Amino acid sequence: MGWLKNGVVRLQLVGWVAVASSFGLLLTACSRLNSAPRVAPLNLSAVDIRPQWESAWVSEAIANDPAAKNIVSSYVSGLSSAGYEASRQGVWVSVGQYPVADNQGTVPIPAASLTKIATTLAALATWEPNHRFETLVGWQGNFDASSGVVDGDLIVEGSSDPLFVWEEAIALGNKLQQIGVRRVTGNLIVTNGFNMNFETDLGKSGALLKQALNADEWTYEVEVAYQNLPSGTLAPRIKIDGGVRREAGSRKNRISGWLLRHDSLPLVAILKAMNIYSNNPMAEQIANSVGGPAALVSKVETASGVTPGELRLTNGSGLGEANQISPRAAVIMLQEVQDILRSHSYTISDIFPVTGADGGTITDRGLPANSVVKTGSLAVVSALAGVLPTEQKGLVWFSLINYGSGLDRLRSRQDQIISALERQWGPSSNIPPELKTTVIIGQSPYQFGDPARNFSMLN
């Protein structure tokens, strides 16, 4: 990159990392991720010589963009003319760290599912992007591998995997069957930390797992999920004679032995799934795993430098108007997410929807291609934040938080202002390296029900 400092230009070549970019209630919705058209990969140069300015006068020059200010001013005045209170319409537009236009930019506003940006950042501040949540399966009593009988209870101990779904359970059942388990004479015992199919009730999650382990008990819904697995995948038939029991504490010190360990998809794929479909139960589970709303806010402020008071959260999903974020804070969080991911050879496109490539909440939106966004909606809140690649300005970061009724009309106006900014600065001729994606759910190595993520723990 080039620096301009004290009037002297220095060029430094920097190798870029060449990486690529409400989730449905159950796994059948996840399969729709594969049907969205993908942006064709481009053969980009590994070298970027665009300048990163340090001089104060350059910062002022970047911020002094009358055209951008006029676009934002027209957007706000148009909302006002349509009956929306201007003081409740938040806007923040910046080039890198330099703001170019805003309206109420530092004022916390109900932000709906932009809250998931904070949840995403808190997760990345807690675990590395490749972190996997473990689910352990063991037994209490006696296990005779020759007969395939667990004479006692089957124990399942989770670690808050937010994306343990039908396909994962079927693969786990097949591994249990492979190592010799055919029947359990006692109960299926599930402990806190195990959730399945976004079900927050531990007992219901256990009942779903028990059903998944025995194909003779499958419903149509399980059969549909099974069809998502590779042809030839076995259907487990593990009979559990007893019922489902739930326990609040850990069973790690009260167990006869372990049978297998199941690893979740990596955190990046979990966050991508959560954000594409704005899945609220997933977001709540992740937020609770990092310590709850107060800990979430603290982690975000520490990681990103968001000004205290510009992020007010009561949960991790964005449900409720008490979750309030300033437009500036939304952009700062997105930029911090990008910085964290880049150090692990990922990009922001790997965990947020990409227009023209991903479906979910951005389906039928009129946003510029290759922009990376997070949407948010409540009854009277429509929000959009993300990053737009442009020819003249490089990456342009933005946050729009609108308060008022008529969500379709607000979304249309959001699409129009982002498109206007792209016209002003020109659409990027290429997908910049910092917005390329490698995380595609449903494609190797991010398939649901991958048997390679189940490991025998028998000696």
C-alpha positions as CSV (number, residue, x, y, z in Angstrom):
1,M,0.0,0.0,0.0
2,G,1.1,3.6,-0.4
3,W,1.4,6.0,2.4
4,L,1.4,9.8,2.1
5,K,3.2,11.2,5.0
6,N,4.9,14.6,5.3
7,G,4.5,15.1,1.6
8,V,6.5,12.0,0.7
9,V,4.9,9.1,-1.1
10,R,6.1,5.6,-0.3
11,L,4.7,2.5,-2.0
12,Q,4.7,-0.8,-0.2
13,L,3.4,-4.0,-1.8
14,V,1.1,-6.0,0.4
15,G,0.0,-9.5,-0.4
16,W,-3.7,-9.8,0.0
17,V,-5.3,-12.9,1.5
18,A,-7.1,-14.5,-1.5
19,V,-10.3,-15.7,0.2
20,A,-13.9,-15.6,-0.6
21,S,-17.3,-13.4,1.1
22,S,-33.5,-15.5,8.9
23,F,-31.8,-18.8,8.1
24,G,-34.9,-21.2,7.9
25,L,-36.3,-22.7,11.0
26,L,-35.1,-26.2,10.2
27,L,-32.6,-27.9,7.8
28,T,-34.7,-27.9,4.8
29,A,-34.4,-24.1,4.9
30,C,-30.6,-24.4,5.0
31,S,-30.6,-26.4,1.8
32,R,-31.8,-23.3,0.0
33,L,-28.4,-21.8,0.5
34,N,-27.2,-24.0,-2.4
35,S,-29.9,-22.7,-4.8
36,A,-28.8,-19.1,-4.7
37,P,-26.7,-18.1,-7.7
38,R,-23.0,-17.7,-6.9
39,V,-20.8,-14.9,-8.1
40,A,-18.2,-16.4,-10.4
41,P,-14.7,-16.3,-8.9
42,L,-12.4,-13.8,-10.5
43,N,-8.7,-14.2,-11.1
44,L,-7.5,-11.2,-9.2
45,S,-4.0,-9.9,-8.7
46,A,-2.4,-10.7,-5.3
47,V,-1.0,-7.2,-5.0
48,D,-2.9,-4.1,-4.0
49,I,-1.2,-0.7,-4.3
50,R,-4.1,1.5,-3.3
51,P,-3.0,4.1,-0.7
52,Q,-4.0,4.0,2.9
53,W,-3.7,7.6,4.0
54,E,-2.3,8.8,7.3
55,S,-2.1,12.5,6.8
56,A,-4.7,14.7,8.5
57,W,-5.4,16.8,5.4
58,V,-6.0,13.7,3.4
59,S,-8.6,12.5,6.0
60,E,-10.3,15.8,5.6
61,A,-10.2,15.6,1.9
62,I,-11.9,12.2,1.9
63,A,-14.5,13.4,4.4
64,N,-15.2,16.5,2.3
65,D,-17.4,14.8,-0.4
66,P,-20.3,17.1,-1.3
67,A,-21.8,14.6,-3.6
68,A,-22.1,12.0,-0.9
69,K,-23.5,14.5,1.5
70,N,-26.1,15.6,-1.0
71,I,-27.1,12.0,-1.6
72,V,-27.6,11.4,2.1
73,S,-29.3,14.8,2.5
74,S,-31.8,14.0,-0.3
75,Y,-32.4,10.5,1.3
76,V,-33.3,12.0,4.7
77,S,-35.4,14.9,3.2
78,G,-37.2,12.3,1.1
79,L,-38.1,10.3,4.2
80,S,-39.2,13.5,6.0
81,S,-41.4,14.4,3.1
82,A,-43.0,11.0,3.2
83,G,-43.9,11.5,6.9
84,Y,-40.9,10.0,8.7
85,E,-39.4,11.9,11.5
86,A,-35.9,12.9,10.3
87,S,-34.4,12.7,13.8
88,R,-35.3,9.0,14.0
89,Q,-33.6,8.1,10.7
90,G,-29.9,7.1,11.2
91,V,-27.2,7.2,8.5
92,W,-23.5,6.6,8.5
93,V,-21.3,6.4,5.4
94,S,-17.6,6.1,5.6
95,V,-14.6,5.3,3.4
96,G,-12.4,3.1,5.5
97,Q,-12.3,4.8,8.9
98,Y,-13.2,8.2,7.5
99,P,-16.8,9.3,7.7
100,V,-18.2,11.1,4.6
101,A,-21.8,11.7,5.5
102,D,-24.3,11.0,8.3
103,N,-27.6,11.8,9.9
104,Q,-28.0,11.1,13.6
105,G,-24.9,9.0,13.2
106,T,-23.9,8.6,16.8
107,V,-27.4,8.3,18.3
108,P,-28.6,4.8,19.4
109,I,-31.7,3.8,17.5
110,P,-33.7,0.6,17.6
111,A,-31.7,-1.6,15.2
112,A,-33.5,-4.9,15.0
113,S,-31.3,-7.7,13.6
114,L,-28.3,-5.4,13.2
115,T,-27.9,-6.6,16.8
116,K,-26.6,-9.8,15.2
117,I,-23.5,-7.9,14.0
118,A,-22.7,-7.4,17.7
119,T,-23.4,-11.0,18.4
120,T,-21.1,-12.0,15.6
121,L,-18.3,-9.8,16.8
122,A,-18.7,-11.0,20.4
123,A,-18.5,-14.6,19.1
124,L,-15.3,-13.8,17.2
125,A,-13.9,-12.1,20.2
126,T,-14.6,-15.2,22.3
127,W,-13.6,-18.0,19.9
128,E,-11.4,-18.2,16.8
129,P,-13.2,-18.5,13.4
130,N,-12.4,-22.2,13.1
131,H,-13.7,-23.0,16.6
132,R,-15.9,-26.1,16.7
133,F,-18.5,-26.9,19.4
134,E,-18.2,-30.4,20.7
135,T,-21.0,-32.9,21.5
136,L,-20.0,-35.9,23.5
137,V,-21.8,-39.2,23.6
138,G,-21.2,-41.8,26.3
139,W,-22.9,-44.4,28.4
140,Q,-23.7,-45.1,32.0
141,G,-23.9,-48.8,32.9
142,N,-22.4,-51.5,30.7
143,F,-21.6,-51.6,27.0
144,D,-21.1,-54.9,25.1
145,A,-19.8,-54.1,21.6
146,S,-20.3,-57.7,20.5
147,S,-24.0,-57.6,21.2
148,G,-24.4,-53.9,20.4
149,V,-26.3,-53.3,23.7
150,V,-25.8,-50.5,26.2
151,D,-27.2,-51.9,29.3
152,G,-28.0,-48.6,30.9
153,D,-28.3,-45.0,29.7
154,L,-27.0,-43.2,26.7
155,I,-25.5,-39.8,27.7
156,V,-25.3,-36.7,25.5
157,E,-23.3,-33.8,26.7
158,G,-23.3,-30.7,24.4
159,S,-21.3,-27.4,24.4
160,S,-24.0,-25.1,23.0
161,D,-23.6,-26.0,19.3
162,P,-26.2,-23.6,17.7
163,L,-26.4,-25.5,14.5
164,F,-27.0,-29.2,15.5
165,V,-29.8,-30.2,13.1
166,W,-31.3,-33.4,11.6
167,E,-28.4,-34.1,9.3
168,E,-25.9,-33.8,12.1
169,A,-28.0,-36.2,14.3
170,I,-28.3,-38.7,11.5
171,A,-24.5,-38.7,11.0
172,L,-23.9,-39.0,14.7
173,G,-26.3,-42.0,14.8
174,N,-24.5,-43.7,11.9
175,K,-21.2,-43.3,13.8
176,L,-22.7,-44.8,16.9
177,Q,-24.0,-47.7,14.9
178,Q,-20.6,-48.1,13.2
179,I,-18.8,-48.5,16.5
180,G,-21.3,-51.1,17.6
181,V,-24.3,-49.5,19.4
182,R,-27.6,-51.0,18.4
183,R,-29.8,-50.8,21.5
184,V,-30.0,-48.9,24.8
185,T,-32.0,-50.5,27.5
186,G,-32.2,-47.4,29.6
187,N,-32.9,-43.7,28.9
188,L,-31.4,-41.0,26.6
189,I,-30.0,-38.4,29.1
190,V,-29.2,-35.0,27.7
191,T,-27.5,-32.3,29.7
192,N,-27.5,-28.5,29.5
193,G,-25.6,-27.3,26.5
194,F,-27.4,-29.6,24.0
195,N,-29.8,-28.0,21.6
196,M,-31.2,-29.4,18.4
197,N,-33.1,-27.8,15.5
198,F,-33.0,-24.4,17.2
199,E,-35.2,-25.8,20.0
200,T,-34.4,-24.1,23.3
201,D,-36.2,-26.6,25.5
202,L,-33.7,-29.3,26.5
203,G,-36.3,-32.1,26.8
204,K,-37.7,-31.4,23.3
205,S,-34.1,-31.3,21.9
206,G,-33.6,-34.7,23.5
207,A,-36.8,-36.1,22.0
208,L,-35.7,-34.9,18.5
209,L,-32.4,-36.6,18.9
210,K,-34.0,-39.9,20.0
211,Q,-36.2,-39.8,16.9
212,A,-33.2,-39.1,14.6
213,L,-31.3,-42.0,15.9
214,N,-33.9,-44.5,14.8
215,A,-35.1,-44.4,11.2
216,D,-38.2,-46.4,12.2
217,E,-39.4,-43.3,14.1
218,W,-38.7,-40.8,11.4
219,T,-41.4,-38.4,10.2
220,Y,-41.6,-36.8,6.8
221,E,-39.6,-33.9,8.0
222,V,-36.6,-36.1,9.0
223,E,-36.9,-38.0,5.7
224,V,-36.6,-34.7,3.8
225,A,-33.5,-33.8,5.7
226,Y,-32.1,-37.3,5.1
227,Q,-32.5,-36.7,1.3
228,N,-30.0,-33.8,1.7
229,L,-27.3,-36.2,2.6
230,P,-25.1,-37.9,0.0
231,S,-26.6,-40.8,-1.9
232,G,-25.9,-44.1,-0.1
233,T,-25.9,-42.6,3.4
234,L,-27.1,-45.1,5.9
235,A,-30.2,-44.5,8.1
236,P,-29.4,-45.4,11.7
237,R,-31.6,-47.7,13.7
238,I,-30.7,-47.4,17.3
239,K,-33.5,-48.5,19.6
240,I,-33.7,-46.7,23.0
241,D,-36.1,-48.6,25.3
242,G,-36.5,-45.8,27.9
243,G,-37.5,-42.2,27.6
244,V,-35.7,-38.9,27.5
245,R,-34.3,-37.4,30.7
246,R,-32.7,-34.0,31.0
247,E,-30.1,-33.0,33.6
248,A,-28.9,-29.5,34.5
249,G,-25.3,-30.4,35.4
250,S,-22.5,-32.0,33.5
251,R,-22.1,-35.8,33.4
252,K,-18.4,-35.7,32.6
253,N,-17.4,-37.0,36.0
254,R,-20.3,-39.4,36.3
255,I,-20.1,-41.6,33.3
256,S,-18.9,-45.2,32.6
257,G,-17.2,-44.3,29.3
258,W,-17.3,-42.2,26.1
259,L,-18.4,-43.5,22.7
260,L,-17.8,-40.6,20.3
261,R,-17.2,-36.9,19.9
262,H,-19.1,-34.9,17.3
263,D,-17.6,-31.6,16.1
264,S,-19.8,-28.8,14.8
265,L,-19.2,-26.9,11.6
266,P,-16.6,-24.2,12.2
267,L,-17.8,-20.9,13.7
268,V,-17.5,-19.0,10.4
269,A,-20.0,-21.3,8.8
270,I,-22.3,-21.1,11.8
271,L,-22.3,-17.3,11.7
272,K,-22.8,-17.3,8.0
273,A,-25.9,-19.5,8.4
274,M,-27.2,-17.4,11.3
275,N,-26.8,-14.1,9.4
276,I,-28.1,-15.2,6.0
277,Y,-31.5,-16.1,7.4
278,S,-31.2,-13.9,10.5
279,N,-31.9,-16.9,12.7
280,N,-33.0,-15.6,16.2
281,P,-32.6,-18.8,18.2
282,M,-29.1,-19.2,17.0
283,A,-28.2,-15.6,17.9
284,E,-29.7,-16.0,21.3
285,Q,-27.8,-19.2,22.0
286,I,-24.5,-17.6,20.9
287,A,-25.2,-14.5,23.0
288,N,-25.9,-16.7,26.0
289,S,-22.7,-18.7,25.4
290,V,-20.6,-15.6,25.5
291,G,-22.1,-14.5,28.8
292,G,-25.4,-12.8,28.0
293,P,-26.2,-9.3,26.8
294,A,-24.1,-7.4,29.3
295,A,-21.0,-9.5,28.5
296,L,-21.8,-9.2,24.8
297,V,-21.7,-5.4,25.0
298,S,-18.5,-5.4,27.0
299,K,-16.8,-7.7,24.6
300,V,-17.8,-5.6,21.6
301,E,-16.7,-2.3,23.2
302,T,-13.4,-3.8,24.2
303,A,-12.8,-5.4,20.8
304,S,-13.9,-2.6,18.5
305,G,-13.7,0.7,20.5
306,V,-17.4,1.4,20.0
307,T,-18.2,4.4,22.2
308,P,-20.0,3.4,25.4
309,G,-23.6,4.2,25.1
310,E,-23.8,3.7,21.4
311,L,-24.6,0.0,21.9
312,R,-27.5,-0.9,24.1
313,L,-28.6,-4.6,24.0
314,T,-31.1,-6.7,26.0
315,N,-30.6,-9.8,23.9
316,G,-28.4,-11.2,21.1
317,S,-31.0,-11.4,18.3
318,G,-32.4,-7.9,18.1
319,L,-36.0,-8.8,19.0
320,G,-37.5,-5.7,20.7
321,E,-36.9,-2.0,20.4
322,A,-34.8,-1.9,23.5
323,N,-31.9,-3.2,21.4
324,Q,-30.4,0.1,20.1
325,I,-27.3,0.8,18.1
326,S,-25.9,4.0,16.6
327,P,-25.3,3.9,12.8
328,R,-21.6,4.6,13.5
329,A,-21.3,1.7,15.9
330,A,-22.8,-0.7,13.4
331,V,-20.1,0.3,10.9
332,I,-17.3,0.1,13.5
333,M,-18.4,-3.4,14.4
334,L,-18.4,-4.5,10.8
335,Q,-14.9,-3.2,10.3
336,E,-13.7,-4.9,13.4
337,V,-15.2,-8.2,12.2
338,Q,-13.4,-7.8,8.9
339,D,-10.1,-7.1,10.7
340,I,-10.5,-10.3,12.9
341,L,-11.4,-12.4,9.9
342,R,-8.6,-11.2,7.7
343,S,-6.0,-12.3,10.3
344,H,-7.4,-15.8,9.9
345,S,-7.6,-15.8,6.1
346,Y,-11.3,-15.1,5.9
347,T,-13.3,-12.1,4.9
348,I,-16.5,-10.4,6.0
349,S,-18.2,-12.1,3.0
350,D,-17.6,-15.4,4.7
351,I,-20.1,-14.6,7.5
352,F,-22.6,-12.1,6.1
353,P,-24.9,-12.3,3.0
354,V,-23.5,-11.3,-0.4
355,T,-26.0,-9.7,-2.8
356,G,-26.2,-11.7,-6.0
357,A,-24.8,-14.8,-4.3
358,D,-26.8,-15.5,-1.2
359,G,-30.6,-15.6,-0.6
360,G,-32.2,-15.3,2.8
361,T,-33.2,-11.9,3.9
362,I,-31.7,-10.2,0.9
363,T,-33.8,-12.0,-1.6
364,D,-35.7,-9.6,-3.9
365,R,-33.7,-6.6,-2.7
366,G,-32.5,-4.1,-5.3
367,L,-29.0,-3.7,-3.8
368,P,-25.8,-3.5,-5.9
369,A,-24.2,-6.8,-6.7
370,N,-21.3,-8.0,-4.5
371,S,-22.2,-5.7,-1.6
372,V,-22.1,-7.5,1.8
373,V,-24.9,-6.6,4.1
374,K,-26.9,-7.4,7.3
375,T,-30.6,-6.6,7.4
376,G,-32.9,-5.9,10.3
377,S,-36.6,-5.7,10.6
378,L,-39.2,-5.1,13.3
379,A,-42.8,-3.9,13.1
380,V,-41.5,-0.3,12.8
381,V,-37.8,-0.7,12.2
382,S,-36.0,-1.4,9.0
383,A,-32.2,-1.5,9.0
384,L,-29.4,-2.2,6.6
385,A,-25.6,-2.1,7.2
386,G,-22.7,-3.4,5.2
387,V,-19.9,-2.6,2.8
388,L,-20.1,-1.7,-0.9
389,P,-17.1,-2.1,-3.3
390,T,-16.7,0.9,-5.6
391,E,-14.2,1.9,-8.3
392,Q,-13.2,5.3,-7.0
393,K,-13.4,4.9,-3.2
394,G,-12.7,1.2,-2.7
395,L,-14.7,-0.2,0.1
396,V,-17.5,2.1,1.3
397,W,-19.1,1.2,4.6
398,F,-22.7,2.2,5.5
399,S,-25.4,1.9,8.0
400,L,-29.1,2.9,7.6
401,I,-31.5,2.6,10.5
402,N,-35.0,3.7,9.8
403,Y,-37.8,4.0,12.3
404,G,-41.4,4.1,11.1
405,S,-44.1,1.9,9.4
406,G,-44.1,0.8,5.8
407,L,-41.1,-1.5,5.8
408,D,-41.3,-2.3,2.0
409,R,-41.1,1.4,1.3
410,L,-38.2,1.9,3.7
411,R,-36.3,-1.0,2.2
412,S,-36.9,0.4,-1.3
413,R,-35.4,3.7,-0.3
414,Q,-32.4,2.0,1.3
415,D,-31.7,0.2,-1.9
416,Q,-32.0,3.4,-3.8
417,I,-29.5,5.3,-1.7
418,I,-26.9,2.5,-1.8
419,S,-27.3,2.3,-5.5
420,A,-26.9,6.1,-5.8
421,L,-23.6,5.9,-3.9
422,E,-22.4,3.2,-6.2
423,R,-23.3,5.3,-9.3
424,Q,-21.5,8.3,-7.7
425,W,-18.3,6.4,-7.2
426,G,-18.6,3.8,-9.9
427,P,-19.3,0.0,-9.5
428,S,-16.1,-2.0,-8.8
429,S,-14.9,-3.7,-11.9
430,N,-13.7,-6.7,-9.9
431,I,-14.7,-8.3,-6.6
432,P,-11.9,-6.9,-4.3
433,P,-9.8,-9.6,-2.6
434,E,-11.0,-8.4,0.8
435,L,-14.6,-9.3,-0.2
436,K,-14.0,-12.7,-1.8
437,T,-15.5,-15.7,-0.1
438,T,-14.6,-19.4,0.5
439,V,-17.3,-20.3,2.9
440,I,-20.2,-21.8,1.0
441,I,-22.7,-23.8,3.1
442,G,-23.5,-27.1,1.7
443,Q,-20.2,-27.5,-0.2
444,S,-17.1,-29.1,1.1
445,P,-15.9,-28.7,3.7
446,Y,-19.1,-27.0,5.0
447,Q,-21.7,-29.8,4.4
448,F,-24.3,-30.6,7.0
449,G,-24.1,-34.2,8.3
450,D,-20.5,-34.7,7.3
451,P,-19.5,-38.1,8.8
452,A,-15.8,-36.9,9.0
453,R,-16.8,-34.7,12.0
454,N,-17.6,-37.7,14.2
455,F,-14.8,-39.4,16.0
456,S,-14.8,-42.7,18.0
457,M,-13.6,-42.3,21.6
458,L,-13.4,-46.1,22.3
459,N,-10.0,-47.4,23.1
